[in-house]
Amino acid sequence: MALILSRDQLPFTGSSHELEGYTVGGDIPVSVILIEMKPGDGPALHSHPYAEIFVVLEGKATYTVGDREVEVVAGQVVIALPNEPHAFVNSGDGPLRQVDIHCSDRFITEWLERRSPVAAAAR
């Protein structure tokens, strides 16, 4: 049977609603973050032992993935491979809306910096 959740039913952390697959029962091998972020905001450099897929729905962001920095706009997708350091910042003038898909049933994050150098430069 399908499980339908409202965004407002998901835990809210800072600028995002989060769903870890294991919390809804069954064999759900992914976790999802629904991002709504103000200009200049973004997570610090970090990595995961699994791939993370970012689907940009609205706005503009600057991503650091590995040793590469790239500007991404709505309609584009970014993929960080397992253990690849990554960060992003809303580098646009309006809200950044995106869906982050973690290829794991729970979030496992190693924080590599306190604040992304990209985010610090955007402020």
N, CA, C and O atoms as CSV, one atom per row, in Angstrom:
chain,resi,resn,atom,element,x,y,z
A,1,MET,N,N,0.837,-1.185,0.000
A,1,MET,CA,C,0.000,0.000,0.000
A,1,MET,C,C,0.883,1.250,0.000
A,1,MET,O,O,1.882,1.309,0.717
A,2,ALA,N,N,0.519,2.223,-0.787
A,2,ALA,CA,C,1.288,3.465,-0.893
A,2,ALA,C,C,1.206,4.263,0.401
A,2,ALA,O,O,0.179,4.267,1.079
A,3,LEU,N,N,2.282,4.925,0.725
A,3,LEU,CA,C,2.332,5.800,1.887
A,3,LEU,C,C,2.418,7.224,1.362
A,3,LEU,O,O,3.305,7.535,0.566
A,4,ILE,N,N,1.523,8.082,1.788
A,4,ILE,CA,C,1.501,9.469,1.332
A,4,ILE,C,C,1.711,10.370,2.538
A,4,ILE,O,O,0.968,10.308,3.517
A,5,LEU,N,N,2.734,11.207,2.451
A,5,LEU,CA,C,3.059,12.125,3.537
A,5,LEU,C,C,3.006,13.553,3.031
A,5,LEU,O,O,3.375,13.825,1.889
A,6,SER,N,N,2.556,14.451,3.862
A,6,SER,CA,C,2.614,15.877,3.568
A,6,SER,C,C,3.987,16.391,3.988
A,6,SER,O,O,4.573,15.898,4.951
A,7,ARG,N,N,4.490,17.371,3.269
A,7,ARG,CA,C,5.776,17.979,3.639
A,7,ARG,C,C,5.753,18.421,5.096
A,7,ARG,O,O,6.755,18.293,5.800
A,8,ASP,N,N,4.623,18.936,5.549
A,8,ASP,CA,C,4.527,19.431,6.923
A,8,ASP,C,C,4.582,18.321,7.969
A,8,ASP,O,O,4.762,18.601,9.154
A,9,GLN,N,N,4.429,17.068,7.549
A,9,GLN,CA,C,4.554,15.940,8.467
A,9,GLN,C,C,6.015,15.543,8.677
A,9,GLN,O,O,6.329,14.785,9.594
A,10,LEU,N,N,6.897,16.052,7.835
A,10,LEU,CA,C,8.312,15.688,7.910
A,10,LEU,C,C,9.039,16.590,8.898
A,10,LEU,O,O,8.693,17.764,9.029
A,11,PRO,N,N,10.033,16.065,9.588
A,11,PRO,CA,C,10.833,16.905,10.498
A,11,PRO,C,C,11.427,18.098,9.749
A,11,PRO,O,O,11.906,17.961,8.624
A,12,PHE,N,N,11.390,19.267,10.387
A,12,PHE,CA,C,11.920,20.503,9.800
A,12,PHE,C,C,13.220,20.858,10.497
A,12,PHE,O,O,13.277,20.931,11.724
A,13,THR,N,N,14.277,21.080,9.699
A,13,THR,CA,C,15.583,21.440,10.230
A,13,THR,C,C,16.113,22.648,9.476
A,13,THR,O,O,16.495,22.510,8.314
A,14,GLY,N,N,16.152,23.805,10.077
A,14,GLY,CA,C,16.711,24.997,9.441
A,14,GLY,C,C,15.910,25.468,8.246
A,14,GLY,O,O,14.961,26.237,8.391
A,15,SER,N,N,16.290,25.007,7.065
A,15,SER,CA,C,15.617,25.417,5.833
A,15,SER,C,C,15.125,24.212,5.035
A,15,SER,O,O,14.959,24.295,3.818
A,16,SER,N,N,14.893,23.096,5.720
A,16,SER,CA,C,14.518,21.898,4.975
A,16,SER,C,C,13.611,20.963,5.771
A,16,SER,O,O,13.630,20.933,7.002
A,17,HIS,N,N,12.826,20.209,5.027
A,17,HIS,CA,C,12.056,19.098,5.581
A,17,HIS,C,C,12.794,17.825,5.187
A,17,HIS,O,O,13.286,17.710,4.064
A,18,GLU,N,N,12.872,16.867,6.114
A,18,GLU,CA,C,13.700,15.687,5.874
A,18,GLU,C,C,12.921,14.394,6.091
A,18,GLU,O,O,12.093,14.290,6.996
A,19,LEU,N,N,13.205,13.422,5.244
A,19,LEU,CA,C,12.613,12.096,5.364
A,19,LEU,C,C,13.714,11.056,5.239
A,19,LEU,O,O,14.352,10.943,4.192
A,20,GLU,N,N,13.937,10.298,6.302
A,20,GLU,CA,C,14.863,9.173,6.245
A,20,GLU,C,C,14.043,7.920,5.975
A,20,GLU,O,O,13.083,7.633,6.690
A,21,GLY,N,N,14.421,7.179,4.946
A,21,GLY,CA,C,13.663,6.025,4.505
A,21,GLY,C,C,13.328,5.035,5.595
A,21,GLY,O,O,12.215,4.510,5.634
A,22,TYR,N,N,14.270,4.771,6.483
A,22,TYR,CA,C,14.039,3.763,7.515
A,22,TYR,C,C,12.904,4.144,8.462
A,22,TYR,O,O,12.326,3.266,9.102
A,23,THR,N,N,12.569,5.437,8.566
A,23,THR,CA,C,11.562,5.882,9.535
A,23,THR,C,C,10.131,5.580,9.108
A,23,THR,O,O,9.215,5.653,9.927
A,24,VAL,N,N,9.927,5.242,7.838
A,24,VAL,CA,C,8.563,4.991,7.364
A,24,VAL,C,C,8.257,3.506,7.224
A,24,VAL,O,O,7.190,3.128,6.740
A,25,GLY,N,N,9.201,2.662,7.651
A,25,GLY,CA,C,8.985,1.223,7.623
A,25,GLY,C,C,9.230,0.636,6.257
A,25,GLY,O,O,9.338,1.352,5.260
A,26,GLY,N,N,9.313,-0.659,6.226
A,26,GLY,CA,C,9.545,-1.320,4.948
A,26,GLY,C,C,10.966,-1.140,4.470
A,26,GLY,O,O,11.841,-0.711,5.222
A,27,ASP,N,N,11.183,-1.465,3.235
A,27,ASP,CA,C,12.517,-1.386,2.633
A,27,ASP,C,C,12.599,-0.169,1.725
A,27,ASP,O,O,12.459,-0.285,0.508
A,28,ILE,N,N,12.828,1.007,2.320
A,28,ILE,CA,C,12.926,2.263,1.576
A,28,ILE,C,C,14.409,2.655,1.582
A,28,ILE,O,O,14.889,3.203,2.574
A,29,PRO,N,N,15.152,2.383,0.483
A,29,PRO,CA,C,16.606,2.566,0.491
A,29,PRO,C,C,17.088,3.987,0.178
A,29,PRO,O,O,18.248,4.170,-0.192
A,30,VAL,N,N,16.216,4.996,0.321
A,30,VAL,CA,C,16.626,6.376,0.066
A,30,VAL,C,C,16.132,7.274,1.188
A,30,VAL,O,O,15.232,6.920,1.950
A,31,SER,N,N,16.754,8.457,1.266
A,31,SER,CA,C,16.313,9.520,2.158
A,31,SER,C,C,16.244,10.786,1.321
A,31,SER,O,O,16.966,10.925,0.333
A,32,VAL,N,N,15.372,11.710,1.717
A,32,VAL,CA,C,15.103,12.889,0.901
A,32,VAL,C,C,15.114,14.138,1.772
A,32,VAL,O,O,14.634,14.130,2.905
A,33,ILE,N,N,15.676,15.221,1.214
A,33,ILE,CA,C,15.617,16.530,1.865
A,33,ILE,C,C,14.927,17.477,0.899
A,33,ILE,O,O,15.331,17.597,-0.257
A,34,LEU,N,N,13.886,18.148,1.372
A,34,LEU,CA,C,13.189,19.165,0.584
A,34,LEU,C,C,13.710,20.519,1.044
A,34,LEU,O,O,13.410,20.972,2.149
A,35,ILE,N,N,14.494,21.158,0.182
A,35,ILE,CA,C,15.200,22.404,0.526
A,35,ILE,C,C,14.397,23.621,0.078
A,35,ILE,O,O,13.885,23.662,-1.041
A,36,GLU,N,N,14.294,24.610,0.961
A,36,GLU,CA,C,13.817,25.957,0.637
A,36,GLU,C,C,14.760,26.906,1.356
A,36,GLU,O,O,14.613,27.148,2.554
A,37,MET,N,N,15.734,27.447,0.617
A,37,MET,CA,C,16.849,28.156,1.234
A,37,MET,C,C,16.938,29.610,0.758
A,37,MET,O,O,16.732,29.908,-0.419
A,38,LYS,N,N,17.244,30.494,1.688
A,38,LYS,CA,C,17.412,31.917,1.381
A,38,LYS,C,C,18.757,32.171,0.699
A,38,LYS,O,O,19.693,31.388,0.856
A,39,PRO,N,N,18.852,33.275,-0.065
A,39,PRO,CA,C,20.125,33.634,-0.693
A,39,PRO,C,C,21.256,33.704,0.334
A,39,PRO,O,O,21.077,34.216,1.439
A,40,GLY,N,N,22.409,33.187,-0.047
A,40,GLY,CA,C,23.593,33.203,0.806
A,40,GLY,C,C,23.710,32.009,1.737
A,40,GLY,O,O,24.772,31.785,2.318
A,41,ASP,N,N,22.639,31.238,1.891
A,41,ASP,CA,C,22.674,30.086,2.791
A,41,ASP,C,C,23.117,28.825,2.058
A,41,ASP,O,O,22.956,28.709,0.843
A,42,GLY,N,N,23.671,27.891,2.806
A,42,GLY,CA,C,24.070,26.601,2.256
A,42,GLY,C,C,24.858,25.814,3.281
A,42,GLY,O,O,25.414,26.390,4.216
A,43,PRO,N,N,24.911,24.498,3.114
A,43,PRO,CA,C,25.653,23.667,4.066
A,43,PRO,C,C,27.159,23.744,3.855
A,43,PRO,O,O,27.632,24.036,2.757
A,44,ALA,N,N,27.889,23.483,4.904
A,44,ALA,CA,C,29.354,23.424,4.843
A,44,ALA,C,C,29.796,22.200,4.047
A,44,ALA,O,O,29.002,21.299,3.776
A,45,LEU,N,N,31.061,22.181,3.682
A,45,LEU,CA,C,31.635,21.062,2.948
A,45,LEU,C,C,31.498,19.783,3.772
A,45,LEU,O,O,31.815,19.758,4.961
A,46,HIS,N,N,31.019,18.720,3.118
A,46,HIS,CA,C,30.786,17.455,3.795
A,46,HIS,C,C,30.816,16.327,2.780
A,46,HIS,O,O,30.942,16.567,1.579
A,47,SER,N,N,30.699,15.090,3.264
A,47,SER,CA,C,30.630,13.937,2.361
A,47,SER,C,C,29.740,12.877,2.988
A,47,SER,O,O,29.396,12.940,4.168
A,48,HIS,N,N,29.374,11.896,2.160
A,48,HIS,CA,C,28.561,10.763,2.588
A,48,HIS,C,C,29.176,9.500,2.001
A,48,HIS,O,O,29.842,9.583,0.968
A,49,PRO,N,N,28.981,8.329,2.616
A,49,PRO,CA,C,29.520,7.084,2.058
A,49,PRO,C,C,28.635,6.532,0.936
A,49,PRO,O,O,28.785,5.375,0.545
A,50,TYR,N,N,27.735,7.334,0.429
A,50,TYR,CA,C,26.814,6.967,-0.655
A,50,TYR,C,C,26.655,8.185,-1.567
A,50,TYR,O,O,27.061,9.289,-1.205
A,51,ALA,N,N,26.072,7.990,-2.736
A,51,ALA,CA,C,25.845,9.097,-3.671
A,51,ALA,C,C,24.709,9.988,-3.170
A,51,ALA,O,O,23.801,9.535,-2.473
A,52,GLU,N,N,24.784,11.269,-3.546
A,52,GLU,CA,C,23.697,12.216,-3.279
A,52,GLU,C,C,23.358,12.914,-4.591
A,52,GLU,O,O,24.244,13.349,-5.328
A,53,ILE,N,N,22.073,13.013,-4.866
A,53,ILE,CA,C,21.584,13.621,-6.108
A,53,ILE,C,C,20.810,14.872,-5.735
A,53,ILE,O,O,19.936,14.827,-4.868
A,54,PHE,N,N,21.121,15.992,-6.382
A,54,PHE,CA,C,20.474,17.273,-6.125
A,54,PHE,C,C,19.656,17.644,-7.356
A,54,PHE,O,O,20.204,17.743,-8.454
A,55,VAL,N,N,18.364,17.849,-7.188
A,55,VAL,CA,C,17.478,18.249,-8.277
A,55,VAL,C,C,17.042,19.684,-7.989
A,55,VAL,O,O,16.277,19.929,-7.057
A,56,VAL,N,N,17.528,20.626,-8.788
A,56,VAL,CA,C,17.226,22.036,-8.561
A,56,VAL,C,C,15.893,22.369,-9.240
A,56,VAL,O,O,15.748,22.232,-10.454
A,57,LEU,N,N,14.925,22.807,-8.430
A,57,LEU,CA,C,13.591,23.112,-8.926
A,57,LEU,C,C,13.388,24.591,-9.213
A,57,LEU,O,O,12.685,24.961,-10.153
A,58,GLU,N,N,14.014,25.439,-8.389
A,58,GLU,CA,C,13.846,26.883,-8.534
A,58,GLU,C,C,15.078,27.578,-7.987
A,58,GLU,O,O,15.619,27.179,-6.955
A,59,GLY,N,N,15.520,28.622,-8.679
A,59,GLY,CA,C,16.634,29.412,-8.201
A,59,GLY,C,C,17.964,29.027,-8.826
A,59,GLY,O,O,18.029,28.355,-9.856
A,60,LYS,N,N,19.022,29.480,-8.162
A,60,LYS,CA,C,20.384,29.281,-8.657
A,60,LYS,C,C,21.270,28.938,-7.467
A,60,LYS,O,O,21.115,29.502,-6.384
A,61,ALA,N,N,22.198,28.012,-7.674
A,61,ALA,CA,C,23.109,27.611,-6.601
A,61,ALA,C,C,24.503,27.418,-7.178
A,61,ALA,O,O,24.668,27.081,-8.351
A,62,THR,N,N,25.487,27.633,-6.343
A,62,THR,CA,C,26.867,27.334,-6.698
A,62,THR,C,C,27.281,26.125,-5.877
A,62,THR,O,O,27.230,26.140,-4.647
A,63,TYR,N,N,27.694,25.075,-6.581
A,63,TYR,CA,C,28.080,23.815,-5.958
A,63,TYR,C,C,29.589,23.644,-6.010
A,63,TYR,O,O,30.236,23.981,-7.001
A,64,THR,N,N,30.126,23.126,-4.942
A,64,THR,CA,C,31.487,22.613,-4.921
A,64,THR,C,C,31.343,21.100,-4.805
A,64,THR,O,O,30.770,20.596,-3.839
A,65,VAL,N,N,31.865,20.380,-5.793
A,65,VAL,CA,C,31.823,18.917,-5.782
A,65,VAL,C,C,33.228,18.445,-6.122
A,65,VAL,O,O,33.716,18.660,-7.231
A,66,GLY,N,N,33.872,17.798,-5.155
A,66,GLY,CA,C,35.279,17.440,-5.339
A,66,GLY,C,C,36.091,18.718,-5.473
A,66,GLY,O,O,35.993,19.609,-4.629
A,67,ASP,N,N,36.894,18.814,-6.529
A,67,ASP,CA,C,37.698,20.019,-6.744
A,67,ASP,C,C,37.075,20.938,-7.788
A,67,ASP,O,O,37.741,21.829,-8.314
A,68,ARG,N,N,35.811,20.722,-8.084
A,68,ARG,CA,C,35.120,21.486,-9.132
A,68,ARG,C,C,34.053,22.399,-8.525
A,68,ARG,O,O,33.350,22.011,-7.592
A,69,GLU,N,N,33.943,23.609,-9.063
A,69,GLU,CA,C,32.884,24.527,-8.657
A,69,GLU,C,C,32.039,24.836,-9.882
A,69,GLU,O,O,32.574,25.145,-10.947
A,70,VAL,N,N,30.720,24.753,-9.735
A,70,VAL,CA,C,29.827,24.929,-10.881
A,70,VAL,C,C,28.559,25.649,-10.432
A,70,VAL,O,O,28.051,25.413,-9.336
A,71,GLU,N,N,28.053,26.538,-11.302
A,71,GLU,CA,C,26.796,27.215,-11.036
A,71,GLU,C,C,25.676,26.417,-11.699
A,71,GLU,O,O,25.789,26.011,-12.856
A,72,VAL,N,N,24.603,26.200,-10.958
A,72,VAL,CA,C,23.496,25.366,-11.417
A,72,VAL,C,C,22.203,26.166,-11.286
A,72,VAL,O,O,22.030,26.927,-10.334
A,73,VAL,N,N,21.296,25.990,-12.248
A,73,VAL,CA,C,20.002,26.677,-12.221
A,73,VAL,C,C,18.874,25.657,-12.254
A,73,VAL,O,O,19.099,24.465,-12.466
A,74,ALA,N,N,17.657,26.145,-12.040
A,74,ALA,CA,C,16.471,25.289,-12.050
A,74,ALA,C,C,16.454,24.427,-13.304
A,74,ALA,O,O,16.750,24.897,-14.403
A,75,GLY,N,N,16.104,23.169,-13.123
A,75,GLY,CA,C,16.048,22.226,-14.228
A,75,GLY,C,C,17.305,21.399,-14.388
A,75,GLY,O,O,17.356,20.507,-15.234
A,76,GLN,N,N,18.325,21.683,-13.584
A,76,GLN,CA,C,19.564,20.919,-13.672
A,76,GLN,C,C,19.702,19.988,-12.459
A,76,GLN,O,O,19.089,20.200,-11.413
A,77,VAL,N,N,20.522,18.959,-12.637
A,77,VAL,CA,C,20.750,17.940,-11.616
A,77,VAL,C,C,22.252,17.830,-11.376
A,77,VAL,O,O,23.040,17.849,-12.320
A,78,VAL,N,N,22.641,17.716,-10.114
A,78,VAL,CA,C,24.040,17.539,-9.727
A,78,VAL,C,C,24.132,16.214,-8.969
A,78,VAL,O,O,23.254,15.888,-8.172
A,79,ILE,N,N,25.195,15.455,-9.221
A,79,ILE,CA,C,25.408,14.195,-8.517
A,79,ILE,C,C,26.772,14.226,-7.841
A,79,ILE,O,O,27.796,14.443,-8.490
A,80,ALA,N,N,26.772,14.006,-6.528
A,80,ALA,CA,C,28.023,13.840,-5.778
A,80,ALA,C,C,28.185,12.344,-5.530
A,80,ALA,O,O,27.295,11.700,-4.975
A,81,LEU,N,N,29.311,11.801,-5.940
A,81,LEU,CA,C,29.579,10.371,-5.794
A,81,LEU,C,C,29.896,10.018,-4.344
A,81,LEU,O,O,30.197,10.910,-3.552
A,82,PRO,N,N,29.837,8.744,-3.980
A,82,PRO,CA,C,30.154,8.354,-2.612
A,82,PRO,C,C,31.517,8.895,-2.162
A,82,PRO,O,O,32.498,8.816,-2.902
A,83,ASN,N,N,31.566,9.437,-0.959
A,83,ASN,CA,C,32.780,9.974,-0.326
A,83,ASN,C,C,33.351,11.204,-1.023
A,83,ASN,O,O,34.459,11.625,-0.691
A,84,GLU,N,N,32.637,11.790,-1.969
A,84,GLU,CA,C,33.114,12.984,-2.669
A,84,GLU,C,C,32.691,14.228,-1.871
A,84,GLU,O,O,31.498,14.441,-1.659
A,85,PRO,N,N,33.645,15.045,-1.430
A,85,PRO,CA,C,33.297,16.253,-0.683
A,85,PRO,C,C,32.428,17.179,-1.536
A,85,PRO,O,O,32.685,17.370,-2.725
A,86,HIS,N,N,31.398,17.749,-0.909
A,86,HIS,CA,C,30.520,18.652,-1.636
A,86,HIS,C,C,29.872,19.658,-0.687
A,86,HIS,O,O,29.753,19.429,0.517
A,87,ALA,N,N,29.461,20.772,-1.273
A,87,ALA,CA,C,28.765,21.842,-0.566
A,87,ALA,C,C,28.025,22.649,-1.617
A,87,ALA,O,O,28.306,22.527,-2.809
A,88,PHE,N,N,27.085,23.468,-1.183
A,88,PHE,CA,C,26.432,24.385,-2.108
A,88,PHE,C,C,25.965,25.605,-1.352
A,88,PHE,O,O,25.841,25.589,-0.128
A,89,VAL,N,N,25.706,26.670,-2.102
A,89,VAL,CA,C,25.171,27.897,-1.533
A,89,VAL,C,C,24.144,28.457,-2.508
A,89,VAL,O,O,24.321,28.377,-3.724
A,90,ASN,N,N,23.081,29.018,-1.971
A,90,ASN,CA,C,22.115,29.709,-2.816
A,90,ASN,C,C,22.793,30.985,-3.294
A,90,ASN,O,O,22.946,31.935,-2.526
A,91,SER,N,N,23.198,31.008,-4.559
A,91,SER,CA,C,23.916,32.155,-5.120
A,91,SER,C,C,22.995,33.045,-5.947
A,91,SER,O,O,23.470,33.932,-6.657
A,92,GLY,N,N,21.686,32.821,-5.863
A,92,GLY,CA,C,20.721,33.646,-6.586
A,92,GLY,C,C,20.167,34.755,-5.708
A,92,GLY,O,O,20.571,34.927,-4.558
A,93,ASP,N,N,19.227,35.504,-6.283
A,93,ASP,CA,C,18.588,36.614,-5.575
A,93,ASP,C,C,17.311,36.201,-4.850
A,93,ASP,O,O,16.803,36.950,-4.015
A,94,GLY,N,N,16.788,35.015,-5.163
A,94,GLY,CA,C,15.547,34.551,-4.562
A,94,GLY,C,C,15.745,33.210,-3.890
A,94,GLY,O,O,16.876,32.765,-3.697
A,95,PRO,N,N,14.641,32.564,-3.532
A,95,PRO,CA,C,14.749,31.273,-2.844
A,95,PRO,C,C,15.334,30.183,-3.735
A,95,PRO,O,O,15.163,30.193,-4.954
A,96,LEU,N,N,16.023,29.251,-3.103
A,96,LEU,CA,C,16.509,28.041,-3.766
A,96,LEU,C,C,15.611,26.910,-3.306
A,96,LEU,O,O,15.513,26.621,-2.113
A,97,ARG,N,N,14.954,26.271,-4.270
A,97,ARG,CA,C,14.144,25.096,-3.969
A,97,ARG,C,C,14.766,23.914,-4.689
A,97,ARG,O,O,14.983,23.951,-5.900
A,98,GLN,N,N,15.047,22.874,-3.936
A,98,GLN,CA,C,15.627,21.679,-4.541
A,98,GLN,C,C,15.261,20.454,-3.716
A,98,GLN,O,O,14.874,20.552,-2.551
A,99,VAL,N,N,15.395,19.300,-4.356
A,99,VAL,CA,C,15.197,18.022,-3.690
A,99,VAL,C,C,16.549,17.323,-3.673
A,99,VAL,O,O,17.161,17.121,-4.722
A,100,ASP,N,N,17.012,16.954,-2.489
A,100,ASP,CA,C,18.271,16.230,-2.334
A,100,ASP,C,C,17.923,14.776,-2.028
A,100,ASP,O,O,17.209,14.487,-1.068
A,101,ILE,N,N,18.431,13.873,-2.846
A,101,ILE,CA,C,18.148,12.452,-2.696
A,101,ILE,C,C,19.414,11.754,-2.219
A,101,ILE,O,O,20.425,11.729,-2.921
A,102,HIS,N,N,19.348,11.194,-1.026
A,102,HIS,CA,C,20.466,10.450,-0.450
A,102,HIS,C,C,20.234,8.976,-0.738
A,102,HIS,O,O,19.176,8.439,-0.409
A,103,CYS,N,N,21.203,8.322,-1.344
A,103,CYS,CA,C,21.069,6.902,-1.716
A,103,CYS,C,C,21.366,6.011,-0.512
A,103,CYS,O,O,22.254,5.159,-0.547
A,104,SER,N,N,20.600,6.233,0.547
A,104,SER,CA,C,20.744,5.501,1.812
A,104,SER,C,C,19.436,5.649,2.578
A,104,SER,O,O,18.729,6.642,2.406
A,105,ASP,N,N,19.112,4.692,3.406
A,105,ASP,CA,C,17.874,4.781,4.174
A,105,ASP,C,C,17.989,5.709,5.380
A,105,ASP,O,O,17.017,5.921,6.105
A,106,ARG,N,N,19.193,6.265,5.591
A,106,ARG,CA,C,19.410,7.226,6.678
A,106,ARG,C,C,20.551,8.161,6.298
A,106,ARG,O,O,21.390,7.828,5.460
A,107,PHE,N,N,20.573,9.336,6.926
A,107,PHE,CA,C,21.627,10.313,6.660
A,107,PHE,C,C,22.891,9.928,7.413
A,107,PHE,O,O,22.862,9.711,8.625
A,108,ILE,N,N,23.994,9.844,6.691
A,108,ILE,CA,C,25.301,9.589,7.283
A,108,ILE,C,C,26.218,10.669,6.720
A,108,ILE,O,O,26.568,10.633,5.540
A,109,THR,N,N,26.606,11.620,7.550
A,109,THR,CA,C,27.338,12.791,7.073
A,109,THR,C,C,28.629,12.975,7.839
A,109,THR,O,O,28.655,12.912,9.068
A,110,GLU,N,N,29.702,13.204,7.094
A,110,GLU,CA,C,30.967,13.600,7.700
A,110,GLU,C,C,31.192,15.064,7.339
A,110,GLU,O,O,31.400,15.393,6.171
A,111,TRP,N,N,31.150,15.942,8.339
A,111,TRP,CA,C,31.354,17.370,8.111
A,111,TRP,C,C,32.844,17.647,8.008
A,111,TRP,O,O,33.608,17.297,8.907
A,112,LEU,N,N,33.259,18.277,6.909
A,112,LEU,CA,C,34.672,18.518,6.639
A,112,LEU,C,C,35.087,19.949,6.942
A,112,LEU,O,O,36.269,20.224,7.145
A,113,GLU,N,N,34.117,20.866,6.976
A,113,GLU,CA,C,34.357,22.271,7.322
A,113,GLU,C,C,33.170,22.787,8.107
A,113,GLU,O,O,32.083,22.211,8.057
A,114,ARG,N,N,33.378,23.866,8.827
A,114,ARG,CA,C,32.275,24.471,9.554
A,114,ARG,C,C,31.342,25.199,8.608
A,114,ARG,O,O,30.127,25.169,8.801
A,115,ARG,N,N,31.883,25.856,7.584
A,115,ARG,CA,C,31.079,26.624,6.632
A,115,ARG,C,C,31.746,26.535,5.279
A,115,ARG,O,O,32.964,26.675,5.173
A,116,SER,N,N,30.971,26.307,4.259
A,116,SER,CA,C,31.484,26.201,2.903
A,116,SER,C,C,32.199,27.480,2.496
A,116,SER,O,O,31.687,28.567,2.762
A,117,PRO,N,N,33.381,27.390,1.852
A,117,PRO,CA,C,34.056,28.599,1.365
A,117,PRO,C,C,33.197,29.323,0.333
A,117,PRO,O,O,33.262,30.548,0.227
A,118,VAL,N,N,32.398,28.586,-0.424
A,118,VAL,CA,C,31.507,29.208,-1.415
A,118,VAL,C,C,30.456,30.047,-0.701
A,118,VAL,O,O,30.186,31.181,-1.099
A,119,ALA,N,N,29.859,29.489,0.360
A,119,ALA,CA,C,28.823,30.205,1.107
A,119,ALA,C,C,29.413,31.439,1.765
A,119,ALA,O,O,28.781,32.496,1.781
A,120,ALA,N,N,30.599,31.319,2.299
A,120,ALA,CA,C,31.229,32.461,2.957
A,120,ALA,C,C,31.492,33.577,1.953
A,120,ALA,O,O,31.319,34.750,2.282
A,121,ALA,N,N,31.903,33.238,0.747
A,121,ALA,CA,C,32.190,34.236,-0.284
A,121,ALA,C,C,30.923,34.908,-0.785
A,121,ALA,O,O,30.965,36.055,-1.229
A,122,ALA,N,N,29.780,34.197,-0.720
A,122,ALA,CA,C,28.528,34.738,-1.250
A,122,ALA,C,C,27.902,35.771,-0.303
A,122,ALA,O,O,27.056,36.559,-0.726
A,123,ARG,N,N,28.300,35.773,0.941
A,123,ARG,CA,C,27.692,36.695,1.908
A,123,ARG,C,C,28.253,38.081,1.814
A,123,ARG,O,O,27.840,38.966,2.564
